[in-house]
Amino acid sequence: MSLHDLASTPKPPYYAAIFTSQRSEGDGGYGATAERMLELARAQPGFLGVESVREAAGLGITVSYWSSREDIRAWKDVLEHRAAQARGRAQWYTGYQLRICKVEAEHGFRSH
């Protein structure tokens, strides 16, 4: 699965962490760190999937799906993730917002 695929999630309820961000100029190791965070997140208990997009002007939205709020809290506290969060505030983002939502229903369509 790449970051551009639709996530396959279980029957609700589950949780979504919606991370909306505005990137600053330059990479400064961002790409490699983003790949590492995805690798780490996939290894976390309760991780269900992720969808992510970023426009050329730097606005991005990443939605990660989790079994519980506790799983999201545990991910937030992973040491390597905390270091990436700090670097994001200091170097990679001009602003961001994180929203945690409970998914109670879903509907979809796939042509394949």
Secondary structure, DSSP 8 states (H G I E B T S, - for coil): --TTS-----SS-EEEEEEEEEE-SS-TTHHHHHHHHHHHHHTSTTEEEEEEEE-TTSEEEEEEEES-HHHHHHHHT-HHHHHHHHHIIIIIEEEEEEEEEEE---------
